[in-house]
């Protein structure tokens, strides 16, 4: 007779080192493709300006690089960058702090959620850009006005995502914990919160861009510094290079922030299998 365990012993162990090496090579390949794409687009832009279309309307990557270097050397860009990033970060953080418990409450109290759902969606559908003058009237042109503008852009993202995340929690897991007489606080810590972590991280990734939009809109309405103010001033002076420089810095901030959230997500959700 053959030993039933023999077949299991013949299975070679998983080569974790090889998997890590393959993943590392794949990551390097992705970054090389990204770099190649960026360089290719910049070269097309550089050689098209002045040939295929008027340079006045699009500037050039070389001119933008020179402007960025000059602003960095003088320190002006850091003053504007600090203002915009602070406003967007505080608005995003406040949106998470306020929106998460509201989303949990709406998921827990279904009857109340059905009552307030039309109002929540109605407020969510309001164009906050149109409300920007009211934020300036209510909060002035201080930091608070831009923070509240960013907050209004992201809070509903957290409310809706957290609510949906809790509603997708496996009910069998909840019933199992209840049969083991686990207290509600334990179920919240061990089941509910871990289940909504992916939804929270997704909210942060969505909210980064929205919070930057809120901060910039607030600066466009009333401010004396910030990337939005710099773009508005450059546009008023028909300085296309200045406009694209501000937009480039905003895009760079969004990319870096999203990459940070991605690294946190990969660290926190290491147990989740990677999608191919």
C-alpha positions in Angstrom: 0.0 0.0 0.0 1.2 3.5 -0.7 1.5 6.0 2.2 -1.1 8.7 1.7 1.3 11.2 3.3 4.0 10.3 0.7 2.3 12.4 -2.0 2.2 15.4 0.3 5.9 15.0 1.1 6.7 15.0 -2.6 5.2 18.5 -3.1 8.1 21.0 -3.3 8.0 23.9 -0.9 7.1 27.3 -2.2 10.1 29.3 -3.2 9.4 32.6 -1.4 12.7 34.1 -2.4 12.0 33.5 -6.1 8.5 35.1 -5.7 10.0 38.2 -4.0 12.6 38.5 -6.8 9.9 38.2 -9.5 7.8 40.8 -7.7 10.8 43.1 -7.4 11.6 42.8 -11.1 7.9 43.4 -12.0 7.9 46.5 -9.9 11.1 47.9 -11.5 9.6 47.1 -14.9 6.4 49.1 -14.1 8.5 52.1 -12.9 10.6 52.0 -16.1 7.4 52.0 -18.2 6.1 54.9 -16.2 9.4 56.8 -16.7 9.4 56.1 -20.4 5.8 57.2 -20.8 6.5 60.5 -19.0 9.7 61.2 -21.0 7.9 60.4 -24.2 5.0 62.7 -23.5 7.3 65.5 -22.4 9.4 65.1 -25.6 6.3 65.2 -27.8 5.1 68.3 -25.9 8.5 70.0 -26.2 8.9 69.5 -29.9 5.3 70.1 -30.8 5.1 73.6 -29.1 5.9 76.2 -31.7 5.6 73.7 -34.6 2.2 72.2 -34.4 0.6 74.8 -32.2 1.4 78.2 -30.8 3.8 78.1 -27.9 1.8 80.9 -26.2 -1.1 78.6 -25.4 0.9 75.6 -24.1 4.4 76.8 -23.0 7.1 74.2 -23.0 8.4 71.6 -20.5 11.8 73.2 -20.7 10.3 76.6 -19.8 8.3 75.1 -17.0 11.4 73.4 -15.6 13.3 76.7 -15.6 10.4 78.5 -13.9 10.1 75.7 -11.3 13.9 75.9 -10.6 13.7 79.7 -10.2 10.7 79.5 -7.8 12.5 76.8 -5.8 15.7 78.8 -5.6 13.8 81.9 -4.4 11.7 79.9 -2.0 8.4 81.2 -3.4 7.1 77.8 -4.5 7.6 76.4 -1.0 5.4 79.1 0.5 2.6 78.4 -1.9 3.0 74.7 -1.6 2.9 74.8 2.2 -0.3 76.7 2.1 -2.1 74.4 -0.3 -0.9 71.1 1.2 -1.8 72.3 4.7 -5.3 73.2 3.6 -5.9 70.0 1.7 -4.5 67.8 4.4 -6.5 69.3 7.2 -9.7 69.2 5.1 -9.0 65.5 4.2 -8.3 64.6 7.8 -11.4 66.5 9.1 -13.5 64.8 6.5 -12.3 61.3 7.7 -12.8 62.2 11.3 -16.3 63.4 10.8 -17.5 61.2 7.9 -16.4 57.9 9.3 -18.6 57.9 12.5 -21.5 59.2 10.5 -21.1 56.4 8.0 -21.0 53.9 10.8 -24.1 55.3 12.4 -26.0 55.3 9.1 -25.1 51.7 8.5 -26.1 50.7 12.0 -29.5 52.5 12.1 -31.0 51.5 8.8 -34.3 53.3 9.5 -32.6 56.6 10.1 -30.4 56.1 7.0 -33.5 55.6 4.8 -34.9 58.9 6.1 -31.8 61.0 5.7 -30.5 59.4 2.5 -32.2 61.8 0.0 -30.9 64.7 2.0 -27.3 63.3 2.1 -27.4 62.6 -1.6 -28.8 66.1 -2.3 -26.0 67.8 -0.3 -23.5 65.5 -2.0 -24.8 66.6 -5.4 -24.5 70.3 -4.6 -21.6 71.9 -6.6 -19.3 73.1 -3.8 -17.6 75.4 -6.3 -20.8 77.5 -6.3 -20.8 77.6 -2.5 -17.2 78.9 -2.4 -18.3 82.6 -2.1 -20.5 81.6 0.9 -17.5 79.8 2.6 -15.5 83.1 2.2 -18.4 85.0 3.8 -18.8 82.6 6.6 -15.1 81.9 7.4 -13.3 84.8 5.8 -10.1 84.4 3.7 -8.2 82.7 6.5 -7.0 79.1 6.5 -10.3 77.9 8.0 -12.2 78.8 4.8 -10.0 76.6 2.6 -10.0 73.8 5.1 -13.8 73.8 5.3 -14.0 73.9 1.5 -11.8 70.8 1.3 -13.8 69.2 4.0 -17.0 69.7 2.2 -15.5 68.0 -0.9 -14.4 64.8 0.9 -16.7 64.2 3.8 -19.5 62.7 1.8 -17.0 60.3 0.2 -16.1 58.9 3.6 -19.8 58.8 4.7 -20.9 56.8 1.6 -17.9 54.5 1.5 -17.9 53.6 5.2 -21.7 53.0 5.1 -21.3 50.7 2.2 -18.3 49.0 3.7 -20.1 48.1 6.9 -23.1 46.8 5.0 -20.9 44.4 3.1 -19.6 42.9 6.4 -20.2 39.1 6.4 -23.3 38.6 8.5 -22.3 35.0 9.3 -19.1 36.3 10.9 -21.2 38.6 13.1 -23.6 35.8 14.0 -20.6 33.6 14.9 -19.2 36.2 17.2 -22.6 36.7 18.9 -23.0 32.9 19.5 -19.6 33.1 21.3 -21.1 35.9 23.4 -18.5 38.4 22.2 -19.3 42.0 23.4 -20.3 44.6 20.8 -17.0 46.5 21.4 -15.0 43.3 20.6 -17.1 42.7 17.4 -16.5 46.4 16.4 -12.7 46.1 16.9 -12.2 42.6 15.4 -14.8 42.4 12.6 -16.4 45.8 11.7 -13.3 48.1 11.7 -11.0 45.6 9.8 -13.8 45.2 7.2 -14.0 48.9 6.5 -10.3 49.5 6.4 -10.1 48.9 2.6 -13.1 51.3 2.1 -11.4 53.9 4.3 -8.2 53.7 2.3 -10.1 53.9 -1.0 -11.8 57.1 0.4 -8.4 58.6 1.2 -7.3 57.9 -2.4 -10.4 59.5 -3.8 -10.3 62.3 -1.3 -6.8 63.4 -2.0 -7.7 64.9 -5.4 -11.0 66.3 -4.1 -9.3 68.0 -1.1 -6.8 69.6 -3.4 -9.6 70.9 -5.6 -11.3 72.3 -2.6 -8.2 74.1 -1.4 -7.5 75.5 -4.8 -11.0 76.7 -5.3 -10.9 78.4 -1.9 -7.6 80.1 -3.0 -9.1 81.2 -6.3 -12.0 83.0 -4.5 -10.0 84.7 -1.7 -6.4 84.3 -0.7 -3.0 85.9 -0.9 -0.9 82.7 -1.3 -1.2 79.1 -2.4 -0.9 77.2 -5.6 -4.4 78.2 -6.6 -3.6 81.9 -6.0 -0.4 81.6 -8.0 -2.2 80.0 -10.9 -4.9 82.7 -10.8 -2.3 85.4 -10.8 -0.3 83.8 -13.6 -3.5 83.5 -15.7 -4.3 87.1 -15.1 -0.9 88.1 -16.4 -1.2 85.8 -19.5 1.7 83.8 -18.1 1.0 80.4 -19.5 4.3 79.0 -18.2 3.3 80.0 -14.6 -0.1 78.4 -15.0 1.3 75.1 -16.2 4.0 75.3 -13.4 1.3 75.5 -10.8 -0.7 72.7 -12.4 2.4 70.5 -12.6 3.2 71.0 -8.9 -0.4 70.2 -8.0 -0.3 67.0 -10.1 3.0 66.1 -8.5 1.6 66.5 -5.0 -1.4 64.3 -5.9 0.8 61.6 -7.3 3.1 61.5 -4.2 0.1 61.5 -1.8 -1.6 58.7 -3.7 1.7 56.7 -3.7 1.9 57.1 0.1 -1.6 55.8 0.5 -0.8 52.9 -1.8 2.2 52.0 0.3 0.1 52.2 3.5 -2.6 50.1 1.8 -0.1 47.4 0.8 1.3 47.3 4.3 -2.0 47.2 6.1 -3.8 44.9 3.7 -0.8 42.5 3.2 -3.2 39.6 3.8 -5.3 40.4 0.8 -4.3 38.5 -2.4 -3.0 40.6 -5.2 -5.2 40.9 -8.3 -3.7 40.0 -11.6 
